[in-house]
Amino acid sequence: MTPIFHMISGAPDPVAPFSHAVQSDGWLFVTGQMPFVDTSVDTPYPDGIEAQTHQVMKNLQTVLAGCGFGWDEVLSVRIFLRHFDEDYDAMNAVYASYFPPGRRPARTCVGVNGLAKGARIEIDLIARRS
């Protein structure tokens, strides 16, 4: 199957040369989303890790829906935190609200030295439709 390179209307503009998602053979690879509150990458982020986590999840939802996918098809998630020790527990509380217990994707969460435009969090994911 030829890959489909998605640019989703309503999702934040890219901060680098990438597609919002790439789809191939039932798989969907979603580029890491930042906490931009609209499509412009020049708008300020919301304050605090809770608000930034909700905004990233909203942006991921926009990309998923634009590709015809939903949260129930998400298999793996990677989370990048700029202030790991400070933000980990609060981020987890927000993140957990998006997936029911017993149906949570595999996940990796790592601390990083920096993220684009000074974000506290970035999340990417992989989904699959059978």
Salt bridges, closest charged atoms under 4 A:
ASP42 OD1 - LYS117 NZ 3.22
GLU73 OE2 - ARG129 NE 3.16
GLU86 OE2 - ARG120 NH2 3.03
ASP87 OD2 - ARG120 NE 2.85
ASP124 OD2 - ARG78 NH2 2.59
